[in-house]
Amino acid sequence: MRPMAPARTEPSAVSESRPGLRERKKIKTRQAIRKAAYRLFGEQGYAATSVERIAEEAEVSPSTVFRYFPTKEDIVLTDEYDPLMHDALLARPADEPPVTALRKAMLEVIGQSMRQEPGREPAEAHQRIRLVLEVPALRARMTEQMSQTVRMLAEALAGRTGRDADTLELRVCTGALVGAMSEAMFFWAGSDEPEEDLFAVVERALRVVERGIPQALGAQGAGTPPGPQG
């Protein structure tokens, strides 16, 4: 599952070198296709928008659209966040607690994307996440991607914890953070005018996992189930 911030088409912020002319043309084409698609999705709906219509709006051929995005769903869901989160996690200090390291790596990548074009990013992110909420096919594909993301990040955490990537505890920990990030984005996109920015909402959600769910909800609250009877 990629973090559903605006789909990233620019080269990684970690890269120091400017992309060549050919790569810049590819980036520009991807951006044009995405902008055309989002514009049409907003005007006539996702289901009613064909790839052919997107190609016409972007002034490219349908085959060009399919070369960059094999399916219409990929226009919304494809991004490059997973490897960026993986690299950010590996770069965290070795003595940092695993959950803290993963939380900070996630926030680093989301923050980088939102700083690139601050005027455009929130609106595009909001539209993108709302599409996933409202279109069953997109929601199903996103669920598949979440599983891949959890496995990738669990493998990155394995070396930090000394555990095998397939251990239940490591997968549950990683899945909880990825799930918290996803749910935070859906929470944020559920409002037409969110009171907080996306970064702040994701940060709140990840801290719930880091601090512990009982602490976040209030361990002694009325909804706390009784302990085992002695």
Backbone bond lengths (Angstrom), bond angles and torsions (degrees), N, CA, C in turn:
res aa  C-N    CA-C-N  psi(-1)  N-CA   C-N-CA  omega(-1)  CA-C   N-CA-C  phi
1 M - - - 1.460 - - 1.510 109.12 -
2 R 1.264 117.66 124.75 1.455 121.16 176.40 1.521 108.37 -86.70
3 P 1.286 115.71 147.65 1.432 116.05 173.51 1.502 109.20 -64.07
4 M 1.353 117.62 131.42 1.451 119.34 -169.72 1.519 112.53 -85.94
5 A 1.287 115.91 46.45 1.447 120.51 167.48 1.519 106.17 -77.10
6 P 1.341 118.44 177.89 1.452 118.73 179.49 1.516 110.26 -55.44
7 A 1.324 115.70 139.64 1.455 119.89 -177.72 1.513 109.93 -60.64
8 R 1.315 115.10 130.09 1.454 120.12 -174.94 1.518 110.02 -86.67
9 T 1.315 117.81 124.19 1.456 120.91 175.98 1.519 111.48 -120.03
10 E 1.325 117.37 -7.77 1.444 121.36 178.58 1.518 109.26 -81.64
11 P 1.340 118.77 159.24 1.456 120.44 176.09 1.511 110.13 -65.28
12 S 1.330 116.21 158.18 1.458 121.04 -178.09 1.510 111.28 -57.80
13 A 1.348 114.65 142.00 1.453 119.93 177.94 1.523 110.83 -66.45
14 V 1.354 115.99 -19.56 1.452 119.25 179.72 1.523 110.75 -71.15
15 S 1.325 116.34 -26.39 1.459 120.47 -176.55 1.512 110.58 -73.23
16 E 1.321 116.16 132.36 1.454 121.27 -179.73 1.516 111.73 -89.37
17 S 1.332 117.46 -27.05 1.454 120.67 -173.42 1.518 111.27 -86.24
18 R 1.322 115.14 143.62 1.452 120.87 177.56 1.526 108.26 -77.49
19 P 1.351 118.14 134.26 1.461 119.63 -179.71 1.523 111.24 -64.11
20 G 1.329 116.17 153.14 1.446 120.74 179.05 1.514 112.01 -71.52
21 L 1.327 115.60 174.24 1.463 121.12 -176.44 1.525 111.20 -59.12
22 R 1.320 117.15 -43.66 1.463 120.33 -178.65 1.527 111.33 -62.05
23 E 1.330 115.88 -43.18 1.466 119.43 -180.00 1.525 110.90 -67.42
24 R 1.337 116.93 -37.45 1.473 119.69 178.61 1.524 110.75 -64.38
25 K 1.332 116.58 -36.16 1.468 119.90 177.57 1.524 110.70 -65.83
26 K 1.328 116.46 -39.26 1.463 119.96 177.59 1.525 111.13 -63.59
27 I 1.315 115.64 -43.81 1.466 120.16 179.16 1.523 110.23 -61.06
28 K 1.332 116.07 -44.02 1.461 120.72 -179.67 1.526 111.16 -62.92
29 T 1.330 116.70 -40.13 1.467 120.20 179.09 1.519 111.02 -66.09
30 R 1.327 117.52 -43.75 1.463 121.05 177.68 1.521 110.58 -59.47
31 Q 1.310 116.43 -43.55 1.465 120.46 179.42 1.523 111.06 -62.73
32 A 1.332 116.28 -42.42 1.469 120.14 -178.99 1.524 110.99 -63.64
33 I 1.320 116.59 -41.42 1.468 120.23 179.28 1.520 110.06 -64.92
34 R 1.318 116.95 -45.51 1.466 120.16 -179.09 1.526 111.21 -63.66
35 K 1.316 117.07 -45.19 1.464 119.69 -179.19 1.520 110.82 -62.13
36 A 1.322 116.37 -42.06 1.464 120.15 178.43 1.520 110.54 -63.19
37 A 1.327 116.35 -43.09 1.465 120.31 -179.01 1.521 111.25 -63.53
38 Y 1.317 117.46 -47.77 1.467 120.08 -179.03 1.525 111.22 -63.63
39 R 1.323 116.23 -36.81 1.462 119.73 178.21 1.528 110.17 -62.88
40 L 1.317 116.30 -45.10 1.466 120.55 -179.85 1.527 111.84 -70.42
41 F 1.323 117.27 -39.15 1.466 119.65 177.21 1.523 110.23 -58.79
42 G 1.342 115.88 -39.76 1.456 119.78 179.72 1.515 112.92 -69.30
43 E 1.328 116.76 -33.25 1.466 120.82 -176.55 1.524 113.03 -82.84
44 Q 1.329 117.47 -40.79 1.463 119.18 -172.02 1.525 114.51 -128.07
45 G 1.328 117.02 1.55 1.448 120.18 177.98 1.517 112.70 92.99
46 Y 1.317 115.62 155.88 1.464 120.79 -177.00 1.524 111.72 -66.35
47 A 1.326 116.75 -49.69 1.466 120.68 -174.89 1.521 112.19 -63.36
48 A 1.328 117.07 -34.18 1.462 121.00 -176.10 1.525 112.99 -82.87
49 T 1.314 117.41 -4.13 1.464 121.07 -177.39 1.521 110.14 -99.26
50 S 1.310 116.69 117.98 1.464 121.20 179.60 1.524 110.73 -91.02
51 V 1.307 115.63 160.06 1.456 120.43 175.85 1.525 110.19 -63.18
52 E 1.321 116.54 -35.61 1.466 120.24 178.17 1.521 111.06 -62.11
53 R 1.320 115.99 -40.05 1.477 119.73 179.19 1.524 110.35 -68.87
54 I 1.310 117.16 -37.88 1.467 120.64 176.90 1.525 110.01 -62.91
55 A 1.320 116.38 -43.51 1.465 120.65 179.05 1.524 111.08 -60.43
56 E 1.322 115.72 -43.40 1.465 119.96 179.18 1.524 110.90 -61.91
57 E 1.319 116.06 -43.68 1.468 120.59 -178.91 1.529 111.23 -66.05
58 A 1.328 116.53 -36.12 1.463 121.14 -178.87 1.526 112.73 -85.43
59 E 1.341 116.14 -4.74 1.457 122.42 -179.98 1.530 111.86 62.13
60 V 1.328 114.44 44.19 1.462 121.05 173.65 1.526 107.48 -134.80
61 S 1.309 117.24 173.13 1.464 120.67 177.88 1.528 110.04 -84.71
62 P 1.343 117.66 155.41 1.468 119.84 175.02 1.528 112.39 -56.05
63 S 1.333 116.93 -35.95 1.467 119.29 179.59 1.531 111.23 -64.38
64 T 1.333 116.58 -32.03 1.464 119.92 176.65 1.519 110.56 -66.92
65 V 1.331 116.37 -42.38 1.466 119.83 177.23 1.523 109.79 -58.18
66 F 1.333 116.58 -47.31 1.464 120.14 -178.20 1.527 112.12 -67.64
67 R 1.317 117.35 -26.07 1.458 119.48 177.77 1.531 110.87 -68.67
68 Y 1.324 116.21 -35.73 1.461 120.58 179.06 1.529 112.09 -87.49
69 F 1.318 116.47 -33.96 1.462 122.21 -177.00 1.532 108.59 -136.00
70 P 1.325 119.06 101.66 1.471 121.79 -175.40 1.524 114.66 -57.30
71 T 1.330 118.00 -28.38 1.465 121.57 177.02 1.521 109.20 -135.14
72 K 1.318 115.89 164.61 1.466 119.51 177.97 1.522 110.52 -63.07
73 E 1.331 116.80 -35.93 1.459 120.34 178.61 1.526 111.80 -59.33
74 D 1.322 116.17 -33.90 1.462 120.11 -177.97 1.524 112.58 -65.46
75 I 1.320 117.73 -25.39 1.468 120.06 178.08 1.517 109.76 -61.32
76 V 1.311 116.54 -35.02 1.463 121.36 -179.84 1.526 111.44 -87.31
77 L 1.318 117.43 -39.48 1.460 120.77 -167.87 1.520 115.28 -95.68
78 T 1.319 118.39 -25.65 1.463 119.87 -174.86 1.520 111.24 -73.03
79 D 1.318 115.90 131.48 1.461 121.00 172.83 1.519 108.38 -157.02
80 E 1.309 116.54 -174.62 1.459 120.76 -176.84 1.518 111.58 -117.74
81 Y 1.324 118.08 26.72 1.457 120.28 -174.16 1.522 113.80 -75.09
82 D 1.328 118.04 -34.10 1.462 119.58 -176.11 1.530 112.48 -56.80
83 P 1.329 119.38 -53.25 1.469 118.02 179.09 1.519 112.82 -63.73
84 L 1.341 117.23 -30.53 1.461 119.33 177.73 1.524 110.84 -67.01
85 M 1.342 117.26 -42.68 1.464 120.20 177.04 1.522 110.75 -64.73
86 H 1.319 116.01 -40.41 1.464 120.96 178.45 1.523 110.29 -58.97
87 D 1.336 116.76 -48.42 1.462 120.81 -178.75 1.525 111.33 -67.17
88 A 1.337 116.83 -39.35 1.465 120.23 179.17 1.522 110.63 -64.06
89 L 1.325 116.86 -37.69 1.464 120.72 178.65 1.527 111.09 -66.32
90 L 1.321 117.00 -43.92 1.463 120.24 179.31 1.526 111.68 -64.02
91 A 1.329 116.96 -26.65 1.463 121.02 -177.72 1.526 113.24 -84.12
92 R 1.337 118.35 -8.43 1.464 120.76 -179.85 1.537 109.83 -66.81
93 P 1.347 117.43 152.89 1.473 120.51 179.16 1.524 112.13 -54.88
94 A 1.319 116.49 140.27 1.462 121.24 -175.10 1.522 112.73 -63.63
95 D 1.345 117.47 -28.43 1.461 119.90 -177.15 1.531 112.84 -90.61
96 E 1.324 117.54 5.32 1.462 120.89 179.99 1.529 109.25 -77.95
97 P 1.341 118.41 136.66 1.464 120.07 177.98 1.527 110.85 -55.77
98 P 1.325 118.53 142.80 1.468 121.84 -174.69 1.526 114.43 -54.48
99 V 1.330 117.41 -46.42 1.466 119.69 -178.12 1.520 110.46 -65.87
100 T 1.325 116.78 -40.74 1.467 120.68 177.78 1.522 110.50 -63.22
101 A 1.323 116.93 -42.78 1.463 120.95 -179.86 1.521 111.20 -61.59
102 L 1.328 117.09 -43.41 1.462 119.87 -179.39 1.520 110.74 -69.01
103 R 1.323 117.03 -40.66 1.473 119.88 178.23 1.526 110.45 -59.98
104 K 1.312 117.10 -46.79 1.462 120.24 -177.48 1.526 111.50 -68.23
105 A 1.324 117.36 -34.27 1.465 120.22 177.49 1.524 110.63 -65.00
106 M 1.335 116.94 -43.29 1.463 120.73 178.11 1.527 110.83 -61.18
107 L 1.331 115.95 -46.86 1.462 119.70 -177.81 1.526 111.40 -66.79
108 E 1.316 116.61 -34.34 1.468 119.96 178.21 1.522 111.15 -60.53
109 V 1.327 116.91 -45.62 1.463 121.24 -177.91 1.523 110.88 -68.60
110 I 1.330 117.32 -43.85 1.466 120.12 178.48 1.516 110.41 -63.35
111 G 1.325 116.70 -42.87 1.458 120.16 179.54 1.514 112.52 -62.34
112 Q 1.326 117.13 -40.27 1.464 120.76 178.34 1.520 110.92 -60.64
113 S 1.325 116.63 -43.54 1.466 119.56 -177.34 1.519 111.00 -66.43
114 M 1.321 116.95 -36.96 1.462 119.91 -176.93 1.524 112.05 -75.89
115 R 1.331 116.84 -22.29 1.466 119.30 179.18 1.516 112.71 -82.31
116 Q 1.314 118.29 -15.61 1.462 120.52 -174.54 1.522 112.06 -66.22
117 E 1.329 116.45 -49.28 1.461 121.13 178.48 1.522 107.65 -138.43
118 P 1.331 117.62 76.40 1.461 120.83 -171.93 1.516 114.83 -59.57
119 G 1.310 119.04 -27.88 1.456 119.83 -179.77 1.512 113.48 -73.68
120 R 1.344 116.61 -31.20 1.457 121.40 -176.06 1.513 112.84 -94.95
121 E 1.305 117.50 -34.09 1.453 121.91 -167.90 1.528 115.14 -58.01
122 P 1.351 120.16 -48.90 1.467 118.08 -176.02 1.522 113.66 -58.89
123 A 1.329 118.00 -43.29 1.463 120.50 -178.53 1.525 110.95 -64.89
124 E 1.324 117.10 -41.97 1.460 120.07 179.89 1.524 110.65 -68.27
125 A 1.331 116.20 -40.94 1.464 119.41 178.21 1.517 110.75 -62.07
126 H 1.325 116.46 -42.40 1.465 120.75 -179.20 1.525 110.23 -62.27
127 Q 1.326 117.23 -45.87 1.461 120.73 179.65 1.524 110.88 -63.86
128 R 1.301 116.44 -41.45 1.458 121.07 -178.08 1.528 111.29 -62.94
129 I 1.319 116.87 -46.69 1.466 119.82 -178.25 1.518 110.77 -69.69
130 R 1.338 117.38 -37.19 1.464 119.89 177.60 1.529 111.02 -62.13
131 L 1.320 116.80 -37.65 1.462 119.77 177.08 1.527 110.91 -60.72
132 V 1.318 116.35 -43.14 1.465 119.62 179.28 1.521 110.71 -64.58
133 L 1.322 116.58 -37.79 1.463 120.75 178.18 1.523 111.99 -64.64
134 E 1.326 116.52 -36.90 1.463 121.11 -169.52 1.527 114.51 -96.78
135 V 1.335 118.21 -19.36 1.467 120.96 -175.56 1.531 109.35 -108.40
136 P 1.331 118.37 111.45 1.471 120.98 -176.69 1.527 113.99 -54.75
137 A 1.327 117.70 -39.32 1.465 120.09 -178.63 1.525 111.25 -63.31
138 L 1.323 116.20 -38.04 1.459 120.03 178.49 1.523 110.74 -70.01
139 R 1.322 116.08 -40.00 1.467 120.16 -179.96 1.532 110.14 -63.15
140 A 1.326 116.67 -41.01 1.462 120.34 179.80 1.527 111.43 -64.85
141 R 1.335 116.41 -43.31 1.468 119.94 179.11 1.521 110.79 -65.17
142 M 1.330 116.75 -37.67 1.452 120.04 179.89 1.522 111.17 -64.12
143 T 1.329 116.59 -37.80 1.461 120.67 178.12 1.526 110.75 -61.87
144 E 1.331 116.37 -40.90 1.465 120.29 176.39 1.531 110.61 -61.81
145 Q 1.318 116.09 -42.92 1.456 120.25 -178.43 1.522 111.72 -66.29
146 M 1.338 117.20 -35.13 1.458 120.37 178.33 1.522 111.11 -58.45
147 S 1.319 116.43 -41.65 1.462 120.41 179.62 1.525 111.00 -61.76
148 Q 1.333 116.51 -40.67 1.461 120.62 178.66 1.528 110.91 -65.92
149 T 1.335 116.34 -40.10 1.457 120.69 -179.68 1.520 111.08 -65.83
150 V 1.327 116.23 -43.33 1.466 120.46 178.81 1.526 110.39 -58.47
151 R 1.318 117.07 -45.44 1.467 120.44 -179.23 1.530 110.96 -64.25
152 M 1.334 117.31 -42.41 1.456 120.46 -179.52 1.527 111.44 -62.80
153 L 1.340 117.13 -45.18 1.458 120.67 -178.97 1.523 111.57 -71.57
154 A 1.336 116.88 -32.74 1.464 119.79 176.40 1.525 110.45 -63.27
155 E 1.319 116.40 -38.22 1.465 120.11 177.77 1.528 110.67 -65.35
156 A 1.338 116.47 -37.73 1.463 119.78 178.28 1.524 111.31 -68.63
157 L 1.338 116.81 -34.67 1.466 120.71 179.24 1.525 112.36 -76.74
158 A 1.324 117.33 -21.65 1.461 120.78 -175.12 1.532 111.56 -57.88
159 G 1.320 116.44 -45.09 1.451 119.47 179.79 1.514 112.97 -65.05
160 R 1.324 116.43 -31.32 1.464 121.26 -179.37 1.530 111.46 -73.80
161 T 1.324 116.96 -31.51 1.459 121.08 -174.53 1.526 113.71 -100.59
162 G 1.338 116.66 -16.28 1.451 119.08 -176.04 1.515 113.28 79.12
163 R 1.326 117.04 8.17 1.458 121.73 178.69 1.523 109.94 -100.51
164 D 1.317 115.66 159.34 1.454 120.52 172.23 1.525 109.03 -72.66
165 A 1.329 116.65 144.59 1.468 120.44 -176.89 1.520 112.75 -62.40
166 D 1.328 117.23 -22.72 1.461 120.62 -177.64 1.526 113.62 -91.93
167 T 1.323 118.34 3.05 1.461 118.68 178.19 1.522 109.89 -66.50
168 L 1.319 115.67 145.18 1.460 120.81 -176.47 1.518 111.56 -58.94
169 E 1.330 116.96 -45.29 1.464 120.26 -176.02 1.525 111.80 -60.02
170 L 1.325 116.10 -42.34 1.467 119.70 -178.37 1.524 110.93 -68.79
171 R 1.321 116.73 -40.62 1.465 119.62 179.54 1.528 111.35 -68.62
172 V 1.331 116.87 -37.76 1.467 119.49 177.82 1.522 110.47 -65.51
173 C 1.320 116.79 -43.64 1.468 120.77 179.37 1.526 110.93 -60.81
174 T 1.323 116.35 -48.76 1.465 120.49 -179.67 1.520 110.89 -65.50
175 G 1.327 116.43 -43.41 1.460 120.14 179.25 1.513 112.56 -62.66
176 A 1.338 116.70 -35.17 1.464 119.94 178.93 1.523 111.25 -64.56
177 L 1.323 117.04 -41.47 1.462 120.25 179.97 1.523 111.68 -70.12
178 V 1.326 116.66 -43.31 1.468 119.65 178.30 1.526 110.00 -64.42
179 G 1.326 116.87 -41.69 1.460 120.47 177.88 1.512 112.41 -64.38
180 A 1.333 116.73 -38.51 1.462 120.52 178.11 1.521 110.87 -63.91
181 M 1.326 116.46 -42.07 1.458 120.32 177.67 1.525 110.93 -61.64
182 S 1.320 116.12 -45.05 1.460 120.54 -179.93 1.524 111.42 -63.03
183 E 1.323 116.74 -46.46 1.462 120.18 -178.38 1.523 111.31 -65.76
184 A 1.325 116.99 -34.66 1.462 120.44 177.07 1.525 111.05 -62.96
185 M 1.318 116.56 -40.13 1.456 120.11 179.63 1.525 111.38 -67.54
186 F 1.334 117.03 -39.05 1.461 119.73 176.55 1.532 110.74 -66.23
187 F 1.318 116.64 -39.53 1.466 121.36 177.27 1.525 110.25 -60.15
188 W 1.331 115.93 -44.97 1.464 121.32 -178.54 1.525 111.12 -65.91
189 A 1.322 117.01 -42.32 1.464 121.04 -177.47 1.516 112.35 -76.47
190 G 1.336 117.88 -14.40 1.457 120.45 -179.24 1.507 113.88 -69.78
191 S 1.328 117.10 -15.46 1.462 121.61 178.20 1.524 109.66 -104.49
192 D 1.329 116.11 139.45 1.465 119.48 177.92 1.520 111.56 -67.63
193 E 1.329 116.59 -30.08 1.461 121.58 179.04 1.527 108.54 -133.88
194 P 1.327 117.73 81.68 1.464 120.77 -178.15 1.524 112.03 -57.64
195 E 1.335 115.77 139.43 1.461 120.17 179.88 1.524 111.68 -76.09
196 E 1.326 117.53 -27.33 1.459 122.22 179.57 1.524 109.74 -115.69
197 D 1.338 115.90 157.01 1.461 116.87 175.22 1.527 109.35 -78.11
198 L 1.309 115.73 164.37 1.461 121.75 -173.95 1.521 111.79 -59.52
199 F 1.305 117.05 -42.14 1.463 120.83 -178.56 1.520 110.82 -58.89
200 A 1.332 116.88 -44.54 1.465 120.93 -178.22 1.520 111.75 -64.30
201 V 1.332 116.73 -39.52 1.466 120.27 -179.69 1.527 110.47 -67.53
202 V 1.325 117.10 -43.35 1.465 120.05 178.28 1.525 110.36 -63.35
203 E 1.318 116.67 -41.35 1.466 120.11 179.39 1.525 110.99 -60.65
204 R 1.323 117.54 -42.91 1.465 121.29 177.36 1.522 110.92 -59.48
205 A 1.322 116.24 -45.43 1.464 120.62 -177.13 1.527 111.70 -64.57
206 L 1.320 117.02 -42.42 1.458 119.79 -178.88 1.521 111.57 -67.21
207 R 1.316 116.72 -31.89 1.466 119.62 178.36 1.528 111.44 -69.87
208 V 1.319 117.20 -28.60 1.465 119.61 175.30 1.527 109.67 -58.10
209 V 1.322 116.07 -44.13 1.462 120.15 -179.89 1.523 110.62 -70.63
210 E 1.321 116.49 -43.25 1.465 119.66 -176.62 1.527 111.66 -63.92
211 R 1.315 116.94 -40.69 1.468 120.50 -177.23 1.520 112.73 -82.20
212 G 1.315 116.19 -20.91 1.452 119.65 -179.18 1.511 110.94 108.70
213 I 1.310 116.60 131.28 1.460 121.25 -176.93 1.519 112.20 -61.94
214 P 1.341 120.50 -44.27 1.465 118.64 178.86 1.522 112.73 -57.34
215 Q 1.348 116.65 -40.81 1.458 119.62 -180.00 1.521 110.76 -66.29
216 A 1.338 117.27 -40.19 1.462 120.81 -177.98 1.524 111.67 -65.97
217 L 1.330 116.93 -36.96 1.466 120.64 -177.33 1.518 112.57 -90.78
218 G 1.326 116.87 -15.23 1.453 120.05 -175.88 1.517 109.34 94.21
219 A 1.315 116.38 97.92 1.464 120.71 -171.95 1.514 113.07 -61.99
220 Q 1.329 117.03 -26.31 1.457 119.82 -177.39 1.518 112.11 -101.60
221 G 1.347 116.25 16.84 1.464 119.66 -177.87 1.507 112.01 -68.07
222 A 1.331 115.01 170.03 1.459 120.38 -175.82 1.513 111.85 -62.65
223 G 1.342 116.87 -26.42 1.452 119.05 -177.28 1.516 114.10 -86.77
224 T 1.350 117.55 1.84 1.454 119.73 -178.38 1.516 110.30 -71.41
225 P 1.325 118.28 125.14 1.463 119.29 -179.44 1.514 110.65 -68.12
226 P 1.308 117.67 149.77 1.461 120.09 -179.98 1.511 110.89 -66.37
227 G 1.327 116.38 151.32 1.447 121.50 178.13 1.511 110.75 -74.98
228 P 1.320 116.47 173.34 1.470 120.16 -179.37 1.517 111.14 -63.28
229 Q 1.278 114.63 143.63 1.455 120.11 -179.99 1.522 109.58 -81.43
230 G 1.318 115.61 132.28 1.450 119.40 179.02 1.480 111.30 -90.71
